[in-house]
């Protein structure tokens, strides 16, 4: 099978997952208003989605290992769209929490299986191409935001909006599923058993903390950028999604150019610059909460977060003493806690002191990234290792 067609098929399943998530994010302000939720209530309810993702993480890995990533994708991605449509049916806050929890469960199952396909395809090429897959996910976020903007202006209810996304995703999956890599299913009996709890490598822990700060900022933008534009910026209803859209555009752009920039200035300097951009963007949006300034500020935040997680994962996968799969699982687990805690933290701080202050708190994480990168030697200590030749290995990392 032609490698180019395989790469396109894998890129399209990344796109489908990004489209589903962006569609939900684009309608958060509408759903918040229709359910009469305040900031603290929304923050608590949003916590259900990453909880579902986090709880599903160990089971997703076992399912992908047993059945193979292709089979799991063909089950999980359609399920993800159904869970998305259920969000459009909610009438009460508790119903939204349940819907988001199920959306998170299906989302993590998609995450693990799709990233496994990405790694398998990368091994076929014998060169790094994962950043482009993550760029495709971000590009889908931009497409989802545009579709959301259209649906909002046409006054289409979220449920019918999400049904449209189901149709798009199912058609894409149907066209591309024959070209996904089948790989090998079943557990490797020769794989050594590892303790469930063990002390993490210090280098990986440091990289995980950097990822934590980035994913906390990223999660805040996903869930709260639309609300910020509506409640703080006072943007017209037709432009409420502008902040999220500008963020996603620059996030996608940054992921497509990150590998080139690294070859010019190195990982350490790139991460330092990205941390400064996150803080500068968030602090600017707090100090100057108007439509034009906040749009550019959110673009800066998007460019900042775009390269951090892919760069940290790449560095972890090149650890000289720990297998890439183990290293990436460790770093991603620590990083994902930021995505778990960021959005609810904003909601509760906003309820106490206002949404602008909560964004200022998240802005501190960007400075934390720059300081951590400048003080640790993790990026220099990691030595490159060759890609494995086997095309059926399993890698458990979130998007």
KABEL-V563825 format. One record per residue. N is the residue number from 1. SS is DSSP state (H for helix, E for strand, L for the rest). OMEGA is omega in whole degrees, 0 to 359 (none if undefined). NEAR is the number of other C-alpha atoms within 10 Angstrom. Layout:
BEGIN
N/SS/OMEGA/NEAR
N/SS/OMEGA/NEAR
END
This chain:
BEGIN
1/L/183/8
2/L/182/7
3/H/181/14
4/H/180/11
5/H/176/13
6/H/181/21
7/H/179/21
8/H/181/15
9/H/180/22
10/H/178/26
11/H/182/22
12/H/177/22
13/H/170/28
14/H/180/26
15/H/181/24
16/H/181/27
17/H/177/25
18/H/180/23
19/H/179/28
20/H/182/26
21/H/180/21
22/H/180/28
23/H/176/25
24/H/183/24
25/H/183/22
26/H/183/29
27/L/180/25
28/H/179/21
29/H/179/23
30/H/181/18
31/H/177/21
32/H/180/17
33/H/183/11
34/H/180/12
35/L/178/14
36/L/182/12
37/L/171/16
38/L/186/14
39/H/181/21
40/H/179/18
41/H/179/16
42/H/179/26
43/H/179/24
44/H/181/17
45/H/179/23
46/H/180/22
47/H/183/21
48/H/183/23
49/H/178/22
50/H/175/25
51/H/177/19
52/H/178/21
53/H/184/25
54/H/182/18
55/H/181/14
56/H/189/19
57/H/181/20
58/H/180/14
59/H/179/14
60/H/180/23
61/H/181/22
62/H/179/15
63/H/179/19
64/H/179/26
65/H/184/22
66/H/186/16
67/H/185/16
68/L/186/24
69/H/182/31
70/H/180/24
71/H/181/19
72/H/177/20
73/H/183/24
74/H/173/18
75/H/190/13
76/H/184/21
77/H/173/26
78/H/177/20
79/H/179/20
80/H/179/25
81/H/178/27
82/H/177/18
83/H/176/22
84/H/181/28
85/H/179/24
86/H/177/20
87/H/180/22
88/L/182/20
89/L/188/15
90/L/179/18
91/L/181/12
92/L/181/12
93/H/181/18
94/H/177/11
95/H/177/15
96/H/179/24
97/H/179/20
98/H/180/18
99/H/180/22
100/H/177/27
101/H/178/23
102/H/176/24
103/H/178/28
104/H/178/24
105/H/180/27
106/H/181/25
107/H/180/29
108/H/177/28
109/H/174/28
110/H/182/29
111/H/186/24
112/H/183/29
113/H/181/29
114/H/178/31
115/H/175/24
116/H/174/29
117/H/180/31
118/H/180/28
119/H/178/22
120/H/179/26
121/H/178/24
122/H/179/20
123/H/174/19
124/H/181/18
125/H/182/16
126/L/174/13
127/L/183/11
128/L/174/14
129/L/183/16
130/H/181/18
131/H/179/21
132/H/176/18
133/H/178/26
134/H/174/25
135/H/177/26
136/H/176/26
137/H/179/28
138/H/178/30
139/H/175/25
140/H/176/26
141/H/176/31
142/H/179/25
143/H/179/20
144/H/179/26
145/H/179/28
146/H/178/19
147/H/177/19
148/H/178/24
149/H/178/22
150/H/181/14
151/H/179/19
152/H/181/21
153/H/177/12
154/L/180/10
155/L/176/11
156/L/180/13
157/L/181/15
158/H/182/25
159/H/180/16
160/H/173/14
161/H/183/21
162/H/175/26
163/H/176/17
164/H/178/14
165/H/176/22
166/H/181/22
167/H/181/12
168/H/183/15
169/H/182/22
170/H/177/15
171/H/179/11
172/H/180/15
173/H/181/20
174/H/181/10
175/H/190/11
176/H/187/17
177/H/179/19
178/H/185/12
179/H/175/18
180/L/182/26
181/L/182/24
182/L/181/17
183/L/180/18
184/L/176/16
185/L/178/16
186/L/182/12
187/L/176/14
188/L/184/9
189/L/181/7
190/L/181/6
191/L/181/7
192/L/179/7
193/L/181/7
194/L/177/8
195/L/179/7
196/L/177/5
197/L/177/6
198/L/181/7
199/L/182/7
200/L/175/12
201/L/185/13
202/H/179/10
203/H/180/19
204/H/178/27
205/H/178/21
206/H/177/21
207/H/179/28
208/H/179/27
209/H/175/22
210/H/177/28
211/H/178/29
212/H/181/27
213/H/180/29
214/H/183/31
215/H/173/24
216/H/178/26
217/H/181/29
218/H/179/25
219/H/178/20
220/H/180/24
221/H/179/26
222/H/190/22
223/H/190/26
224/H/182/26
225/H/179/25
226/H/179/26
227/H/180/25
228/H/180/25
229/H/182/26
230/H/188/19
231/H/183/13
232/L/180/17
233/L/183/23
234/L/180/15
235/L/174/19
236/L/185/12
237/H/181/15
238/H/183/14
239/H/181/18
240/L/184/26
241/L/184/27
242/H/180/25
243/H/178/29
244/H/181/30
245/H/180/28
246/H/177/22
247/H/183/29
248/H/179/30
249/H/183/21
250/H/176/23
251/H/178/29
252/H/180/24
253/H/181/18
254/H/182/22
255/H/179/29
256/H/182/21
257/H/187/15
258/H/183/21
259/H/179/19
260/H/181/11
261/H/180/15
262/H/179/16
263/H/182/9
264/H/187/10
265/H/179/10
266/L/183/13
267/H/186/22
268/H/182/19
269/H/178/16
270/H/181/20
271/H/177/27
272/H/179/21
273/H/181/15
274/H/178/26
275/H/179/29
276/H/180/22
277/H/178/25
278/H/181/31
279/H/180/28
280/H/180/21
281/H/182/25
282/H/179/25
283/H/177/22
284/H/180/19
285/H/179/28
286/H/184/23
287/H/184/12
288/L/185/13
289/L/174/19
290/L/191/15
291/H/185/20
292/H/182/13
293/H/182/17
294/H/176/26
295/H/178/21
296/H/179/17
297/H/180/26
298/H/174/30
299/H/180/23
300/H/177/25
301/H/179/30
302/H/178/30
303/H/180/25
304/H/184/30
305/H/188/28
306/H/190/29
307/L/190/29
308/H/183/27
309/H/176/25
310/H/180/20
311/H/179/23
312/H/178/24
313/H/178/24
314/H/179/18
315/H/179/24
316/H/181/31
317/H/179/25
318/L/179/20
319/L/187/22
320/L/187/13
321/L/184/11
322/L/179/14
323/L/184/13
324/H/181/23
325/H/179/15
326/H/181/16
327/H/182/25
328/H/178/25
329/H/179/20
330/H/182/21
331/H/182/28
332/H/179/26
333/H/178/19
334/H/181/20
335/H/186/26
336/H/176/25
337/H/176/20
338/H/177/24
339/H/180/25
340/H/189/24
341/H/186/20
342/H/183/25
343/H/177/28
344/H/178/25
345/H/179/20
346/H/182/28
347/H/183/27
348/H/176/20
349/H/179/19
350/H/180/19
351/H/181/15
352/H/189/12
353/H/181/10
354/L/185/15
355/H/180/21
356/H/180/21
357/H/179/16
358/H/177/22
359/H/177/26
360/H/179/19
361/H/179/17
362/H/179/25
363/H/179/27
364/H/180/19
365/H/178/22
366/H/176/31
367/H/178/20
368/H/178/19
369/H/182/26
370/H/180/23
371/H/180/16
372/H/181/18
373/H/182/21
374/H/186/13
375/H/183/8
376/L/181/14
377/L/186/13
378/H/185/18
379/H/178/21
380/H/184/10
381/H/184/12
382/L/180/17
383/L/180/13
384/L/173/13
385/L/182/13
386/L/175/8
387/L/176/17
388/L/181/14
389/L/181/12
390/L/184/10
391/L/183/19
392/L/180/22
393/L/182/16
394/L/178/23
395/L/187/25
396/L/178/26
397/L/176/24
398/L/179/23
399/L/none/20
END
